[in-house]
Amino acid sequence: MTKDNFYRIVITLLLLINIGTLAFVWMDRNDGAKPQMHHIGPPHVDEMIIERLKLDDKQIEQFEELKHEHHSQMVEIQRQSGSLHNALFQLLKTDHVDTVYRDSILHRLQLLDKEKELATFDHFQKLRGILAPNQQSNFDDFVEELSRRLLAPLPPGRDR
């Protein structure tokens, strides 16, 4: 096989791979038949909540407000956490680590974790508060399923 033939085969294979990738991306795109909601959280969780809890239009509006409020809280917590992590890892650049300062940073990180959990708990408590009594049993089932998913052991080699 000559060099020219080898390069032609490689270029052809690369071209086919690119065409295949583009076709996959193009076919996977939403065709606009179903309107998309703006997602703040993980994809499809919003729709799952709306469908499982059978939210009406007014409740969907309230849910959107709760979702944005929760998102804002989480963004601020993440900003503070990033700043604290940065300060913690800056300590690694010194020959002598100030353990009191290090422990102070770690304590503040723990407080932020608590704040994050509390914000999420409050968010779901507020969500339950906008539901009619007949929807609350669906919510209770949903929370059970959610907690099972969150507490389920991960397969080996997988992170959350």
JOTAFEN-V935732 format. One record per backbone hydrogen bond with DSSP energy under -1.0 kcal/mol. NH is the residue of the N-H (numbers start at 1). CO is the residue of the C=O. Records with the same first field share a line. If there is no record, write none. Layout:
NH = CO  CO
This chain:
6 = 2
7 = 3
8 = 4
9 = 5
10 = 6
11 = 7
12 = 8
13 = 9
14 = 10
15 = 11
16 = 12
17 = 13
18 = 14
19 = 15
20 = 16
21 = 17
22 = 18
23 = 19
24 = 20
25 = 21
26 = 22
27 = 23
28 = 24
45 = 42
48 = 44
49 = 45
50 = 46
51 = 47
52 = 48
53 = 49
55 = 50
60 = 56
61 = 57
62 = 58
63 = 59
64 = 60
65 = 61
66 = 62
67 = 63
68 = 64
69 = 65
70 = 66
71 = 67
72 = 68
73 = 69
74 = 70
75 = 71
76 = 72
77 = 73
78 = 74
79 = 75
80 = 76
81 = 77
82 = 78
83 = 79
84 = 80
85 = 81
86 = 82
87 = 83
88 = 84
89 = 85
90 = 86
93 = 90
94 = 91
99 = 97
102 = 98
103 = 99
104 = 100
105 = 101
106 = 102
107 = 103
108 = 104
109 = 105
110 = 106
111 = 107
112 = 108
113 = 109
114 = 110
115 = 111
116 = 112
117 = 113
118 = 114
119 = 115
120 = 116
121 = 117
122 = 118
123 = 119
124 = 120
125 = 121
126 = 122
127 = 123
128 = 124
129 = 125
131 = 128
135 = 132
136 = 132
139 = 135
140 = 136
141 = 137
142 = 138
143 = 139
144 = 140
145 = 141
146 = 142
147 = 143
148 = 144
149 = 145
150 = 146
151 = 147
158 = 155
